[in-house]
Amino acid sequence: MARARIPQGQGDQAVAAALAGDADRPMTATAVRYLLQVLADRYPGGAVEVRVPPYGAVQCIEGLQHTRGTPPNVVETDPAVWLQLATGSRGWTDALESGAVRASGSRADLSGRLPVWRAS
């Protein structure tokens, strides 16, 4: 069953609120899920799984499709770091080297694909 899509206006509003520090837990969840949705829309595929517990995960990037068990290419981080990475306020290399992002697999590098959102 397909997940309900977050409309752009609602997603943009949630991201702006989260970045401003004005988001409650449900609004933060919407912001995180919206940014994951944008990543998956922009880079469709199933080669990499991006996880932001407890709010969501998506498969993205062209390549071998993963269907069962633990995927070979996984990126995982917390909601605050995901918001920073997806909006460009933190760089991929910094987050990776500091341990704020865990990435495994030969394709689990999002450096050329982030940020996916800019304030308009």
N, C-alpha and C positions, 0 to 999 in steps of 0.2 A: 504494500500500500504506500502510495506516495505521500510525502509530508506536505503539509500546507505551506505554500510559499508566503514569504513576508513581503508585502507590497513595498516598493521603493520608498515612498513617503514615510511610511511607518518605520522602516528600517533606518532611514537617514535620521529621523527624529530620535530614535533610540540610541544610535551611535553618538549623535551630538550630545545627548543628555549624559551618556556614560562618560564621554570625554570631559565633560564639564563637572563631573562628580555629582550630578543631580539625579542619578538613576538608582531606583530601588532594585531589588533582586529580579523581579519579573522584567523590568526594563533592560537590565544588564543582560539577562538571558536572551531577550529579543535582539539586542545589539550584537552579541556574540554569534547567534544563529544566522542573523542577516549577513554578517561579514563572511561566515563560512559559506553561505549560499552564493554570495558574490564570487568568492574564490572558485567554487565548483562550476558556476556559470561561465566564468571567464576561462577556466582551464578544465574543460570536461575530460572525463576519463575515470579510470579506476586503478591507476598504478600506485597512488599514494593516498594513505588515509591520514587526515588531519583531525586530531582529537582535542577538544577543549572541555574536559570534564568540569562540572557535571552537566554542561549545557548542550553539547552536541558534537557531532563528528560528520565529516563528509569524505567521500572518495573523489579524487580529482587527478588531473594530469594524464595525458595519453600514455599508453603503454600496456603492458600485460594487465589484464583485468584480474582482480583478486576477488574470490567468492567465498572462501571458507577459512576458518581459523584465524590466526594472527597474520596480518598482512606483512609482506617482506619490507615495505617502505612505510614507516609511521613517523608522523610528527605529532608531538604532544606538548601542550603547555597549559597554563592556567588562564582564566578569563582576562585578567588584567594585562598579562603579557600579550595575549592574542589581540586585544584591542590596540595595544601599542604597535605591534607588528603590522597589523592589517591597515592601520591608518598612517603609518610612516613616522610615528614619533619615536620608534626604536628600530634599530637596524638588526637584520637577521644575524650577522656575525657576532655582534655584541651579545644578543640573547642566547645564542648557541654556546659561545665561549664562557658565559657566566653560569651556564647550567639552567637558565630559565626556560630553555626549550630542549627537549629531548628528541633527537632525530636519528632514526636507524634505517639503514638500507641505502643502496647506491643512488636512488632517485629522490630521497627525502631532503632535498635542498630547495627551499622556497625563496632564496635570495633574489632571483630574477623575476619573481612573480608577485612580490610585495612592494609597496602597499597596494591594496585593492580598492581603497576608499579615500577620498579627499573631501574636506569640507567645501561646500560650494558657496 
